[in-house]
Amino acid sequence: MAPLQKRALYGLVFGIVWAMAIGLVFILMGGVSVFDTDRTFRLIMDGIWIGGLVVYLVLLFPIVRKPTQVDERDKLILDHSPRAQWLAIIFALVAWVIGLSEAYHTQGQVPVVFLYVMFFTILCVSAIAQCIGILLGYRSMNRNG
């Protein structure tokens, strides 16, 4: 298994655990209404989100920083992985926009707190989708030669 592939697999496993932890903490601490009013809750969530992004940086940055660890196949996979990442981001944004517009259609406006939650959700989706894109790239390379 290539170093980039290993790091993507570790990133995917971490990303799933990270997203589940975020969802669990968010729900157990009271959801959006409490998030909007409780500064401590927002700081806890910020810590979880930023901590997860730092872990992703530690996992994937060494490969990008040292190009000698990356061969032509890895570069090709890194060039194509953003396709999966952007597709996942678009679908996540579509889900947010449709869900929020349907939920708040009669009020005519969406509460501002959802912008914050949506932004960090998209960061999570982006990080996980990048790992999936890398793993799919290796899988298709192994099948197609």
C-alpha positions in Angstrom: 0.0 0.0 0.0 1.4 3.4 -1.0 2.0 6.0 1.7 -0.6 8.3 0.2 -3.1 5.5 0.1 -2.4 4.6 3.8 -2.8 8.2 4.9 -6.1 8.5 2.9 -7.4 5.3 4.6 -6.4 6.6 8.0 -8.0 10.0 7.1 -11.2 8.3 6.0 -11.5 6.3 9.3 -10.7 9.4 11.3 -13.1 11.5 9.3 -16.0 9.1 9.9 -15.3 9.0 13.6 -14.8 12.8 13.6 -18.2 13.4 11.9 -19.9 11.0 14.2 -18.4 12.8 17.3 -19.4 16.2 16.0 -23.0 15.0 15.3 -23.2 13.3 18.7 -21.8 16.2 20.7 -24.0 18.7 18.7 -27.2 16.7 19.4 -26.4 15.8 23.0 -25.6 19.4 23.9 -28.8 20.8 22.6 -28.6 21.4 18.9 -28.9 24.6 17.0 -31.0 26.6 19.5 -28.4 26.0 22.3 -25.5 26.4 19.8 -26.8 29.9 19.0 -27.0 31.1 22.6 -24.3 29.2 24.5 -20.7 30.4 24.0 -19.2 27.4 25.7 -21.0 25.0 23.4 -19.7 27.0 20.4 -16.2 26.9 21.7 -16.4 23.1 22.3 -17.6 22.6 18.7 -14.9 25.0 17.4 -12.3 22.9 19.2 -13.6 19.7 17.7 -13.8 21.1 14.2 -10.4 22.8 14.3 -8.8 19.8 16.0 -10.1 17.5 13.2 -8.7 19.8 10.5 -5.3 19.8 12.2 -5.4 16.0 12.2 -6.1 16.0 8.5 -3.3 18.5 8.0 -0.9 16.3 9.9 -2.0 13.2 7.9 -1.9 14.6 4.4 0.6 17.5 4.5 3.8 15.4 4.8 3.1 13.7 1.4 2.5 17.1 -0.3 5.5 18.7 1.4 8.0 16.0 0.3 7.4 15.4 -3.4 10.1 12.6 -3.3 7.6 10.3 -1.6 5.1 10.8 -4.4 5.5 9.0 -7.8 3.7 9.7 -11.1 0.7 7.5 -10.1 0.3 9.4 -6.8 0.4 12.7 -8.6 -2.2 11.6 -11.1 -4.4 10.4 -8.3 -3.9 13.7 -6.4 -4.9 15.6 -9.5 -8.1 13.6 -9.9 -9.2 13.4 -6.3 -10.7 16.9 -6.2 -13.4 15.7 -8.6 -14.9 13.5 -5.9 -14.3 16.2 -3.3 -16.2 18.9 -5.3 -19.0 16.5 -6.1 -19.5 15.7 -2.4 -19.4 19.4 -1.5 -22.0 20.3 -4.2 -24.3 17.5 -3.0 -23.9 18.6 0.7 -24.6 22.2 -0.2 -27.7 21.2 -2.2 -28.9 19.2 0.8 -28.4 22.2 3.1 -30.0 24.7 0.7 -33.1 22.5 0.0 -33.4 21.4 3.7 -33.1 24.9 5.1 -35.3 26.6 2.4 -38.0 24.0 3.0 -37.8 24.2 6.8 -37.9 28.0 6.9 -39.9 28.8 3.7 -42.9 30.2 5.6 -40.7 32.5 7.7 -38.9 33.9 4.7 -35.5 33.8 6.2 -33.0 31.2 7.5 -31.5 31.8 11.0 -27.9 33.0 10.7 -26.6 30.3 13.0 -27.1 27.8 10.2 -24.4 29.5 8.1 -21.9 28.7 10.7 -23.0 25.1 11.1 -23.2 24.7 7.3 -19.7 26.0 6.8 -18.1 23.5 9.2 -20.2 20.7 7.8 -18.9 21.4 4.4 -15.3 21.4 5.8 -15.9 17.9 7.2 -17.5 16.7 3.9 -14.5 18.1 2.0 -11.9 16.4 4.1 -13.7 13.0 4.1 -14.4 13.3 0.3 -10.7 14.0 -0.4 -9.7 10.8 1.2 -12.4 8.9 -0.6 -11.3 10.4 -3.9 -7.7 9.3 -3.2 -8.8 5.8 -2.3 -11.1 5.5 -5.4 -8.2 6.7 -7.5 -6.0 3.9 -6.3 -8.8 1.4 -6.8 -9.3 2.4 -10.4 -5.6 2.5 -11.1 -5.2 -1.0 -9.7 -8.1 -2.2 -11.9 -7.1 -0.4 -15.1 -3.4 -0.7 -14.8 
